[in-house]
Amino acid sequence: MIQSEVTSRSFRSQTRNLGGSVMMKIEGKHAGKESLVEKSKPSLEEKHQANDRPAANGKAEVSLKQVADGKGDAPRESLNSYSWQEIQKHNQEADHWLVINRKVYDVTGWADQHPGGRRVLNHCAGEDVTDAFRAIHPKLDLVRLYLKPLLIGELAPEEPSQERNKNSLLVEDFQELRRTVEAMNMFNANLGFFFLHFIQILILEIMAWLMVWHFGTGWPVTICISFLLTISQVQSIFLQHDAGHLSIFKKSKWNQLMHRFLMSHIKGMSAKWWNQRHFQHHVKPNIYPKDPTADVGPLFVVGDLQPIKYGKKKIKYVDYAKQHVYFHIVFLPLFMPAYLNLLSMKFMYCERWWGEIAWVSSFYIRYFITFGPFYGIFRTMLLIYLVKFLESPWIAYVTQMSHISMKFSREENTDWFSAQVLATSNVEQSFFNDWFTGHLNFQIEHHLFPTMPRHNYYKVAPLVKSLCAKHRLQYVNKPMMKAFGDIVRSLKKSAALWVDAYYET
């Protein structure tokens, strides 16, 4: 935990030391607040113009680099000016305005086409999302081609770049930090690293089949291959997480193909469902009810607000006073086979995602082809769900250890850096911890830079610590066993709040 205050001078000194001469160059280059990732790509611009897509607001033709920087040469009078008061009115279910680099976009009509789902845009409507936009999208110049026709205006000159309740100094410091890590090439993936993890998964799958083929289907063999397949499945979900965040390949389409292969064919769940659910979590972590992972009712009450709300309204779907007990009895074993698996199936069917259903079906077909001749259809299904049952506690602990003990709140519209740091915590680094958690022991760095390859998290952690210390934000880093224990302690704390509110006279 970082409790000491670090001055602005020490933070900037550390970034210069780590960035070296590259940092010196980029500070000069970014005197006008340009971003490295927002360089001009003439070929894309020419393609955009050749397709006769409308210019910004249909009034002025602006170059791609100018659009990316939010500094186009279009006359000021060609764009409407808006105040924050006006923009914040457009945060309704069917009315989404966003501010990115002082430009105002109406994304209402395009929301259903958004790859991350409509809800992500709905959660951020009426806000400045500059840092969130940069964090989620690695190819800014390409994404802005889609934004260009949605441009309706800009912030009035007298308006600040962010809402007035946000810490502008912290926002500027974080943007400087991002420029630093970009200059350090921290967003460049080591393909060999990810190839070894992929090979690990294939080897485990092949070993399981070879054991059944050679030794038969006795109980000792079945138990042994179940553990091999469990490790394979868990490592698959970590690797699909990397691909889902577009952090493996430079081309998004290769990441998307890898993500679909791993999540749907290897894991047996919908990649599209995962995307829409997971990115809601990233843009609004631990924000109730916008973060779907924070809305765990009616089975649990978490944080400080939800248990008091349930208690005062005399809501008692289950005895929440014992939720820390049935967390182990019910949630741990059924998190994967029942909760996530069935939720994925429900969304695919209700949304009629036939392509997703076909991909997920290939998971079961693969198991029936490889293990069906030895076990038969019924016993193969039992094997599938035995593996899901075994992997469930592993995934549950890893996904809950970094969030459930942190701050839960309703929408406060804080800056990107504060929102991520206050809702996440880290687990100490070691070779085993990195492997066991898929590097999600660096949850803070992952949330701040979702598209960063996970093998670079530890390199940027000292910079993040310094920025936290400067702005007096806790940087929580704990041993793994303490992180596991904090899950139960947090559930007990929330249960006590519910009991006090429920039985209050």
N, C-alpha and C positions, 0 to 999 in steps of 0.2 A: 504494500500500500504506500502510495506516495503522499506524504503529508506536508513536506517542506515546500516552500515557495521558491521557484526558480525565476530569476529575473528575465526580462525580455532579451537582454544582452547575452545571457548564458545560453538561452535557447537558440538564438540565431547563430551564436558561435559554434554550437554543436552541429547544427545543420551544415554550416560551412565546412567544418572539419570532416564530416562524413561525406559530403558531396564533393570536396576537393575543388579542383579547378573547374569541374563541370558546374558546380554551384555558382561560382563566380561569374561564369558566362551566362547562366540562366537568369541570375538576378539582373544582369544588364539587359538581357533580351526581354525580360518581363517588366521592365520599367513601366510599360504601358499596360500591364496586367494581361499579357497574352499568355496562352497555355501552349506547351509543346505539342499536346495532342490535338490542338486546334489548327494545325498547319493547313495551308491550302492544297487541294488536290484538283488540279485543272481537269484531269480526265473525268472525274466525277461531275464537276461543274458542267463540262461540255455535254456529258450524257444527260444531265438534268435539263439543260437548255434545249437539247435536241428533242427531248420528249415533250416539249412545249408545256411543261408544268407551269402553273401560275407563279409569278414572282410574289415577294412578300406583300401580302394584303392586296395583290393584284394591281399594285400601283407603281412599283419601282423594281427594276432588275438589279439585284445586288449580288456581288461575287460570293462564292462559297466561303472563302476565307473571311470576308466581311460579315457574312451571316454567322459564321462560327464564333467570331469575336464579339458579335453584337455591336459592331461599329461600322455598319454599312454607310455608304456615301449618299444613300437616298435622302432627299430633302426631309427635314424635320417635319414640315407641314404634311407630308404624305402619311405620317403615322399619327394616330390619336394618342393623346396623353391621358394617363389615368392615375388617380390617387390610390393609395393602399385601401382607403375606406371603400372605394368603389370596387376594387379587385376582390376584397374579402367578402363581398356580397355574393360572388359567384362560386360558392362552395357547396352547392346543392347536388342532389342525386342526379339531376339531369342538366347541370350547369357547371362546367369545369373550366375555370381559367387558371393558368399557371404563369409564373414569372421566372424566366431564365435569363440571366445576364441583363437584367433590366428590361427585357422584351416581354410583352404580354401576349400569350397564346390562348386562343379558345379551342380546346381539344374536345369539346362536348361531342361533336358529330363523329369524331375519329376514335373515341374511347373504346368502342367495341372491337376495333381492329388492333388495338394495342397488344403486342405479344405478351406483355406481363399481365394482361387482364384489365378490365374496366375499373375494378375496385382500387387498384393502386393509384390511378389518377383521381378517383373520387376522394381517397384519403388525403391527398395532397392539394386538392382544389383550393384556390384562393390564397396560396402561399408562394413564397420564393423557394424554388426547388433547384437552384443552381448547383449546389453541392451534391444533392441527391442524384440529379441528372448526370453529372460527371462521374459519380461513383458507380452507377449501375450500367452505363453505356460506354464500352471501350472505344467505339468508333464514332466519336462525336460528329465528325464531318458528314458521315453517311446518315446518321440519325436526323441531323438538322435538315436534310433534304425533305424529310417528311414533315418537319415542323414548319418549314418555310411558308406553305400555303395557309397555315393556321395562325400566322402572325396577324394580330389585330391592332397592335399599338405598342407603347412603351411607357415606362414610369415617367411621371411628370418630373421636370428637372429638379424641383425642390424636394422631391421624395427621396428617402434613403434607399439604398439597394436592397436592403432586407427590411422586414417588418420591424417596427420600433422596439418591440419587446426583445429582440435578439441582440446578442452581444456582438457588435460589429467588429471589435478588436479580435475576438476569438475567431470569428469567421475569416478575417483577413489572415490571421496566423495559421489557421488550418489550410487555407488556400496556398499559402507559402509552403507549408509542409508538403502538400500534394505536389507542388512544382518541384520540390527537392527530391522526392522519391521517384518522380518521373525522370528527373535528370540522372538519378542513380540507376536507371533501367530496372527498377523493381517490378515493373509490369511485364517484363520479358520472361517467358516460361522456359524452363529447362525440359525439353521434350524427353530426354533420357530419364528424368525423374518420373514422369508420368507413364512412360513406357514400361518401366520396371514394376510400377504398381499394377498396370494392366496385365502384364505377364504373370504377376503373382496370382491374380484372380483366375486366369486361364489354367495355370498349373494346379491350383487347388481343385478346380472343377474336374480336370482330367484325372488327377490322382484319385478322386472319389469314385469316378466311373471305373478306373482300372482295378481298384480294390474290390468292387462288387463283381466285376468280370472275372477276376482271378480267384477270390476267396468265397464268393457266394453271398447270400443274403442273411446270414446268421445275425443274432443280436449284437455280438461284439463288433462285427463289421459295420452294421447299420449305425451303431452309436459312433463309431470312429468316423465314418463318412459324413455323419450329421454335423460333427464338429468342424470337419474340413469345409463343408458347404456353408456353415455358419460364418466362418472367417471370411470366406469368399464373398458372401452376401453383404457382410458389414463393410468390407473394403470396397465393394461395388458401390455402396451408397455414398461413401466418401468420395470416390472418383467421379460418380455422376454429379455430385455437388460441385466439383471443380468445373466439369463441362457445362453444367447449368449456369454457372456464373461466367462463362466464356473466358476462362482463364488458362486454357491449355493451348489451343491453336490461335493463330493470328486471325484466321478467317472464321467468322461467326457460324457459317453453315457447317463447318467441320465440327465445331463444338456442339452445335445442335444435333448433328447426326450421332456423335458419340454419346451425348446425353440421352437421346432416345434409345439407343442401343443398350446402354447400361441400365437405365431406369426401367424401361419397359421390357426388353428382351431378357436381361439378366436378373432384374429385381421383380418384374411382374407388376409394376404400378405405372400409372399414367405420368408421363413426363410433363404434359401440358398442365395437368392438375398441380403437380409439384411446383412448377414455375409460378403459377398464379397465386398459390398459397404462400410460397416461400418469399416472394418479393414483397408481399404485403408485410410480412414479418420484418424484412430488412428496412423498409422505409418508415415503419412505425413500430419499432421494437418495444414490447411490453406496454403498448398503448391500448387500453381497453376501450371499446371492443374492436378496434381497427386491426390489431395483430391477432390473426386466427390462433396462434399458439398460446396467446394469453387468455383466450376465451375458452376455458376448459370446463365450464359449467355444463350440465348440473352435477357432474361427478366430484369436482373439486372447487374450492374457493381459494384464490391465490392473491398475494399482495396485501395491501392494507384497505383498499377501497371496496373491492368486491365482497369480502366477508362481512363488512359492516353493512353494506347495502342489503345483502341477503338476510342478515340477522334482523335488521330493523323492519324488513318487510315480512318477517317470520317465514322465510323460505327454507324448507328443510326437505329437499329431495332425498338426501341420505343424511346420516349422522356425521356432519362435517367435523365434529369433535374427534372422530377416529380416522380422519382422512389419511394421516400419516401411516396408519396401519394397513388400510386397504390399498394404499399406493403400492406396497410390496406384494400384496395378495392378488390384486386385480390388474392394476395399471402396468406393472413391469412385465408380466408374462403376456398380456393381451395388447400391448401398445402397437406392435407390428401386425400380428395376424388378424386382429379384430378391428382396432380403431383405424389405423392408417390404411390398411388393405381394403377394408370395406368402404371407407370414405372415398378412396380413389375410385372404386367400382361404382359407387353411387353417383359421383360427378360425371364419370364417363357416360353412364346410362342416361342420366337426367339431361345432360348437355348434348347428347347424341353425337359424341365424338367417335365416330365409327373407325376412323384411322387409328386412334388411340386404342380402341378395343382390339383391333387386329394386331397391333404391336404387342399388347399385353398377352393376347392369346398365344403368341409365339413363345412366351415363357413357359406356359403349361405344355404346349406341344413339344418343346425341347425336352422337358422332363419326361414326358411319356415316351418319347423316342429313345432317350438314353437309359432311363431306369425302368420304364414300363415292361420291357421283355424279362426283367429279373423279378420285379415286385408285383406286376400287374397294376391295373388302373387304380384300384382302391388303395392299395398299400403305397403306391407312388404319391397319391394325394396326401396320405398320412405323413410321408416323408417330407413333402413340401411344407406342410404346416408344422411339423416338428422343427424344421430348420427356422421357420419364422418365429416359433415359440422360443427357441434358443437365442436368436439374435435380438429379440425384443428388449431384454434388460440392458444389454450392451448399448443399443441405440438410445434407449430411454435415458440412461444415466448421462451419456455424452451430450445429448441435446438439452437436457434440463439443468445440468450442473452449472452452466454459465449464465442462466437467465432467471431462474425461479427465485433465487435469493436476492436479486437486484430490485431496483425501483420499478413498481408498477404504477401507472397513472392514467388518467384520461388525457385527452389531447391538450398539450400545453404549447404546441407550436414553437419548440425551442430550435436552436441551430443544430445542424447535422452532427457536429462533433459532440456536443453535450448529450444529444439524444442517444447516440450510440454508446458513449462511455458510461453513462449512468445506468443503462439497461443491460450491460454485459460485464463479464469478468473473465479473467484468464486462469489457466491452470499451469503450474510450473513446467518448464521445458525439460524434457529428457528424450532420449531416443525412443524408449518404450511409450512415453506419454504422447509423443508426436504420432507414432504409428497407431496406438490404441484409439486415439481420438480423430485421426485423419487431419491432424494439425488444427482441429477446432479448439484445442487448448489455447490458441491465440485468437480467441473470439473477438476481442476488442479490435485488433488490427484487421481481422476479416470483415467486421461490420463497417469499419471506416473505409476500407478499400476492398469491396467485394470482388472486383475483377483481378485482384493481385494474385499471382500464383502462390500457393500456400508455402512453398519452400522459401519464400522471401519474408514471411511474417516476422521471424526473429530478427531480421536485419533492420526493420523499421521500428521495432518495439521501443528502443531507447529514445527515438525522436518523439514517439507518441507519449511516453512517460514524461518527458521534459515539458511538452505542451500541457499535459494534465497538471503538472506541478505548478507551472506558471500561472494557470488560471484557477488553481485551487480545486481541481476536480480529482476525485479519488481514482487511482488506477489500481484496480483490485487484481492481485495475482496470488493464488493460493495453492497448496498441495492438493493432489487429486483426491485423496481420501477425505480431506476437509471439504472439498467441493461436493463430493457425494453426500457427506453428512449434512451439509447445508441445505440440501434438498429437503430432507426430513425435518430439520429444524425450522425451515421456512413454512412448511405445511403445518407444523405444530403452532407456530406463531399466528398464522392466518386462522387456524381453527379456534384459537383462544379469542381472537377478535370477534369471530362469528358467535361464539358462545356468549360473550359479554353482551353483544348487541341483541342476540335472540332472547335471552332471559332477562333483559333489562325491563324493569317495571315502569 
